[in-house]
Amino acid sequence: MAYRPFSRAVLSFIVFLACSPGISRAESPSEKSLEVERISNETLSFLQDKSHASPGFVPLSMPASVPVIAVAPAPVAAPALAPDTVEEMPPQNDIVLHPRDSMPESDWPQGYSAVRVNKTEAKNEPRALFPKHTLELGPEVLYRSYKEPGLMKQWGTMYELDGSYTYHNSVMLRAEGRFGLGQVDYSSNGTGSLHGITDRDSEFRGLIGYDFPTRSSWDSSTDALTPYIGLGYRHLIDDMEGKVTTTGNLGYKRESRYLYSPIGVEDTVKLKSGWTMGMTAEYDAFWGGKQLSTSNGFDFGLGTGFYALRNVQNTGYGLRGSIQFMKKEPTVNLVIEPFIRYWNIRASDIAQITYNGAPTGVFGFEPNNNTTEIGLKFAARY
């Protein structure tokens, strides 16, 4: 027969302060200890010095479904406790295991009372898969590479602030947002190179999904598989306005807007020692994009003025994936998440460049392009 202080089953108890004749208060704090008995028929008997608490039963941690039989002076119903406190035990209590025959009732220390919990009668009530409300906030750093194959490329580091709110109740609802700032470098075939270009970006997403429970391979807790779909909006500003390349070409400002639907799945797995791992795979269905390129420095024979080119993108897709590790802490959970994001967008339509709003007879388009972002996010989850 093996005995363990507590692990992942029913790991707590209720203390009754006996006030009836024949049971007196312990005379010395040195007598305070905790005796725990576990026998073969899964019956647990718990004892605690009544001098630890005020009159009445004192719950330390027990699922509401566990039936309780008081063996002190009078039976008292056990108070209902939150199921997610099962694994908690006040660290100041020392636990000692005893076989039943080594601790008959007549040998109980003076000033003790007891309750008996019959584990075999307890119902197996599953815990909630996730907290109902979750707020997550933290920074992320990423390396971005943008390429127009055969024409040009940009690369650099972005610093982002990422936040989300998630609601779980079988149905999953999530609102996400992030804002970023950084600098990239430019290199091209024919128009030279440029360093220190300021990039700004933002992204907003709304997701809806459903939590399907799966059984953990580590313990008896429940994991989850959550497929989801939603709507996303991405905005990027690449500001080369007023800059000159190594070959004397003038830079311009480019704004990119994407509308898309994320379609993905999250797999959440509970690990040991308070760790949880989440894996996400996502396909981004591209609904459309708009590109606005502007400059006050170009001259197409009409003089220096405000030139603008507006293009529409109709074809493309995105992919993204991540692995998230979360450490459960008493006040806040800590998250670290490596990720990758990818966009592949086909060439836009051909549109006419305007000069102060008037057509110029010069046309342009946005070439095929792809963007890769590889980064790491740190966050606090409440």
N, C-alpha and C positions, 0 to 999 in steps of 0.2 A: 504494500500500500504506500503510495507516495503522498506527501503533503507539501503544499505550496502556500505561502502567506496570502497572496492574492495575485491574480494574473489578468485574465480577460473574462472570467465568468462573473458570478455574483460576488462582489468583493467589498462588502460593507455590512453595517449592522446598525441596530437601534438600541439605545441604552435606556434602561428604566431605573429611576431613582427610587429605591424602596423606602417607604416611610412607615411600614407596619412594624409592630413589635417583633423583637427577635433579630432584627437586622439593624445594626448600628453603623454609624459613619466611621470610615477608616480614620485611624488616629494620627497617621503620619503620612505626609506627601511621599515619602520614600516607598510606601506600599503601592503607589499608583502604577498600574501596568495593564496590559491588555492580553487576555487569554482567548485563544481561538481554537475551537475544536472542529475537526472534520472527520466524519465516519463514513463507512463504506456505502451506506444507503443514500449518500449525497446530502445528509442532514448536517447543517452547520449550527454550532452553538457559539454564541459570542458573549463575552463577559467584559464589563468595563467598570472601573472604580466609579461609584456614583459621585465622588467628590469632584469629578471633572466638570460637572454640569449642574444646572438648576433643576428643580423637580420636573419629573416627566420623562418621556422618551426623548433621546437625543439622536437624530438621524445623522450618520456620517456619510452614507452613500448607498442607496439601494433602489433598484427599479421599482416602480409603482406596482408592477404585476406580481411581485414576490409575496406570497401569503406569510403572515407572521403569527406565531403563537407565543403569547407571553407566558413565561413560567415563573415570573415574579408574583407579588401578592395579588394582582388583578389584571386580567387580560385587557389590553388597550390596542385599538386599531393603529396600524402604522401609517404615518403621513405619506402622501404621494410625493415622490421626488422625480426630478427630470431624469429620463433614461440616460442622457449623455454624461451623467456624473458617475456611471458605474465604475470607471477605471480610476476615479480619484480617491485618495485616502490621505487624511491629514498626516503630514510627515512626522509630526511630533510623537505619534503613537508607535510604540514598539510592539510587534506581533510575535507571539510564540505559539507554536502548534503543539497540541497534545492529543494523543489517542483518548478515546472516551474512558477506557478503563483506568487511565492514569490520573483522571481528574473527576472523581465522583462528586456529586453535589455537596456531600458532607465536607469535602476538602476545599470548597471554594473559599478564597480569602475573605476575611471579615469586611463587610461593607459592599459586597458585590451583589448584583442582580443579573438576570439573563433573559435573553429572548432566543427562541429557536426558529430557524428558518428552514423549511423543507424545500430544497431546490427542485426535487422531482415534481412538485406541484406547480412550479412557476411556469407561466406561459412564455413562449419565446417571442417577445414583441420586438420587431425590427426597429432599429434607430432610423432617424431621418437621414437620407443620403447626403444632404447638404444643409447648411444653415439657410433659413428662409431669406435673410437679407445679408448681402455681402458688398462691402465697399473696398475697392482696391486702388491704390495710388502709389506711383513711384516713377523714377527716371529710367530711361533706356538710352543706350549708345549704340549706333549702328554705322556700318560702312556701306556707302551707296555707290553703285556703278551704273551709269546710264550710257547706252550705246546706240548710235545710229550706224549699223554695220556698213563699213566701207567709206563712211563720211566723217564721223567725229565720235568722241567719247568724253564723259565727265566722271570724276570719281572724287570721293572725299568722305569726311566724317560728319555725322549729324548727331545732335543731342536733343533728346525728346523728353516730354513729360506725358505720361500715360495714365489714364484714369478710367474706372468702370464701376458700374453698379449692376449687381445681379440679383434677381429674385428667383428662388427655387420653391416650387410646391408641386412636384412631379413635372409640371410645365416650367420651363426655364425662360426667363425674360432678361435681356441684358442690353444696357446702353454703354457704349464705349466712345472715348474721344482721346485724341493725342495731338500735341503741337510740337513742332521741331524747328531748330535753327542750326545752321552749320555753314561750312565753306567747302567748295569743291574746286577742282582744277579742270581746265579744258584743253583738249588737244584735237587737231583736225587734219585732214588731208587737203592742204591748199590754203587754209585761212589762218595758219599759225596756232599758237597756244596762248593760254591765259591762266593766271593763278589768282586764287583768293576771291572766287565768285560766291556771293552770298545766296544761299538757298533757304527758303522757308516753306514748311509744309504743315498740313493739318488733315485729319481724317476723323470722320464720325460714322458710327455703325450702330444699327439696331438689330438685335437677334432674337429669334424665338426658337425654342427647341423642346425636347421632352427627355426626361431622365429614365432610362431603362436600367434597373438594378442588375448587377452581376455579382457573383460570390467571390470574395477575396481568397487568394491562394495563401495568404499569410496567416489569417485568423478568421474568426467567425463574423467579422464586420462585412458591410456591404459596399461594393464598388459600384460604378455607374458608367454607362455608355450613353452619351447625349448627342444625337444628331440635331442639327440646327440649320436654319435658313434665315436670311435677313436682307437688309438693304444698307449699302455703304456709299459714302461720298468722300473722294480724295481730292485735295487741292494742293498744288505745288507752284511756287514762284521761284524761277531761276533768273536772277537779276544781274545781267551783264551790261546794263545801260550805262553809258558814259565811259566804258572801259575799251581799251585798244589792244588788239592781239599783237604778237611778235611780228606779224607781217603787215601791220598798219590797218587791219580791218576793224570796223567799229562793232562793238557788242550791242545787244538788244535785250529787252525784257520779255520773258516768255512765261505765260500762265497756263497751267494744265489742270483740267477738271475732269474727273472720272465719276461716272455713276455705275454701280455694279451691285450684284447680289452675291454675298458669301453663302456658300453651301458646304457644310463641313460636319465633322464629328469630333467630339471630345471623349477620351477614355480616361477616367479617373480611377486610380489604384491606390489603396491604402498600403503603405509600407510599415516597417517597424520603427519604434522609438519616436513616434509622433510625426513621421514624415509621410507626405502624400505626393504621388507623382501623377501629373496630367499630361496627356499627349493629344495634340490637335493636328488634324489634317484638313485642308480647306481648298476648294476650287472657287475662284471668283468669276462669275458669269458677267461679262462686260456688256452693259447696256448702251454705252456711248460716251464719247469724250469731246471736249471742246478745247482748242488751242488758240490763245490770243498772243500774238507777237507784236510788240510795239517798240518804236524808237523815235527819238527827236533828233537823231543825227544823220540818218540816211539821206541821200540825195539821188533821186532817179530822174534828174533833169528838170525837176519842178522846184528846186531850191530846198533848203533845209526846213523841215517842218515835222509834223506828227504823222508818222506812217504806221499803219496797222494792217495786220493780216489775221483773218479769222478762219480757222479750219475746223471741220467736223470729222471726228474719228468714229467709225461704226463697227470695227471688227477688232477683237482682241480677247485676252483672257488673263487671269491671274492665278497664282498658286501661293500657298503659304503653309508653313508647318512650324510647330514648336514643341518643346518638352519643358514642362513646368515642374519645379520641385518646391514644395511648401513645407515649412517646419512649424508645427503647432506650438504656440507659446501661450502663457497665461493671459496676457492682455492683448497681444496682436500677433498675427501669423506672418512669418517672413517668407517671401517668394523670390526665387531666382529662375529666370526663363530664357534660355537661348532660343533664337528663332531665325527663320529665313522667309523672305517675301520676294515674289517674282512677278513681273508684268511683261507681257508680250503684246504689243499693239501694232496693228498693221497701218500702212500709209493712209493718210487722211485724204479728203477730197481736195480738189484744186480750186483755189479761190483767188480773187483779185486783190492786190494791195491797194489800200486807199491812202490818199494824202489829204490831211485835214478833212476827212470824210468823203472826199471825191475820188472816183476811180482813177487809177494811174495807167492802166493798160499793161501792167506788170503782174504776173501771176506767181503763186508759190503754194507749196504744200508741206505737210509734216511727214517726213520719211518714216519707214518702218523703224521701230525702236524697241528696246527692252531695258528693263530696270531690275537690278538685283540688290536686295538689302539683307545684310547679315548682321545680327546684333545680339545684345544681351540686355534683358530687363531685370531691374530690382524693384521690389514693391513691398508695401505693407498692406496686409489684408485684415479688415476689421469685420 
